[in-house]
């Protein structure tokens, strides 16, 4: 009897018939999902958009250049061996003893914040080894001799992308949380993750949020207003006043033509548009049309002329001499050209002031996006634009790569490996609501502005046959930059101060390209810096800057109020549709949905 009890205790825990049936279902269902996916691809053959890596071959991998030097190779081997040995020693000792620098860094990495990474010696060793090797790879880029800054930046970006992609958190068998979830759900999490992945493959785009949580005009982009004008390129929206009196000088906002305008109207608490209306401004917004074959021949001239057309429309509607303008990101780049063209035509007085949100005009230090502008990349962009427009999913993939750890691999882990549901997030819904770009203009923008930097060259760009010169612009200008902006770096945005002739107020906001702009005062988040002294560089600006907690919006409002005419009653043409331009449809209009 004792022998039988011992044998039973030592025998493995065999799965029950129910367990076997369940796992058979899981495996069979996974096979079925993949077969259905392949069948759909073969029948539909949709165009796929994939992220494009910088033009760096494995032959130029930083380790190759570093290890070509025998001295550096020997030192790197010694350092790696020494630190690797300490990781093994700690694992064998059960984690006793003071924490190493590598372990401290691994503990702070949010990819490894699950307790299983620390409690299990095997996974603790995996994460520490990964951090160690990652540091060595990234450090090798800085140690390479004989390359210029642009080459080093390309290698730095490629190495960082490779290191992020190879994180053990991105693979099921080396992520303890994924394994635990699979056991707890009896494989259902893996099935759910597979379904999420195949759904994204079919639409050619990585999902970041619940696709059914938001609807434009229902719970985002809901500030009341009317579309009062429509052209083949844009709709002009006028918003309903909420104050009895408004500034006589109206405001027109030009959002990026690579994104939907409602980044400035996400919801009641985050809406810059709603806030500006509440401050007594008559607000108009241009909603650009997402490109299709009909816009194949659209170029920069068309966008500049559209901005001028919007200015003239509002001046006529409200019978005012001038308007305030805002240009966000690439629409700010276009706005600079618009101001220069108006000056060349001796019509600069149509604009009372111009505000630039994270906009670049001088691309000498344009940041990581320059890494995607090699000859090979430009040829690929041309091939992807065969129908006369660039599919917005390509641009989305490119921007996601700039923050791959947060915008790619985080979602691969959570939604593909762990099978988690997508959380509702209005900002990420906007981010995934891509806009197609006219191919001709998109390629010219990259070639002439990013690569050629022609906008800051007097006469380098001509609009409608007229050479323009930014140094002639006398319009009072407010320039906002994000201190942590990875798309339009603050150092690049700062350069606008070197080119315009008129008075400029530069404000450096906390956070980045989106949160640095969309930061309502009620949120009490971040901060901004101002410096009224005359300084030549961003470094000098920061050194003498005054920090103010919270949003920079009130600072902008105070600035723009001083450049406005008096107040008028919010009646007549100040009501959308009540003037000579009748309402076509309710805001946010149809272009933003297409």
Secondary structure, 3 states (H helix, E strand, C coil): CHHHHHHHHHCCCCCCHHHHHHHHHHHHHHHHHHHHHHHHHHHHCCCCCCCCCCCCCHHHCHHHHHHCCHHHHHHHHHHHHHHHHHHHHHHHCCCCCCCCHHHHHHHHCHHHCCCHHHHCHHHHHHHHHHHHHHHHHHHHHHHCCCCCHHHHHHHHHHHHHHHHHCCHHHCHHHCHHHHHHHHHCCCHHHHHHHHHHHHHHHHCCCCCCCCCCCCECCCECCCCEEEEEECCCEEEEEECCCCCEEECCCEEEECCCCCCHHHHCCCCCCCHHHHHHHCCCCEEEEEECCCCHHHCCCCHHHHHHHHHHHHHHHHHHHCCCCEEEEEECHHHHHHHHHHHHHHHCCCHHHEEEEEEECCCCCCCCCCHHHHHCCHHHHHHHHHCCCCCEECHHHHHHHHHHHCHHHHHHHHHHHHHHCCCCCCCCHHHHHHHCCCCEEHHHHHHHHHHHHHCCHHHCCCCCEECCEECCHHHCCCCEEEEEECCCCCCCHHHHHHHHHCCCCCEEEEEECCCCCCCCCCCHHHCCCEEEECCCCCCCHHHHHHCCEEEECCCHHHHHHHHHCCCCCEEECCHHHCCCCCCCCCCEECCCCCCCC
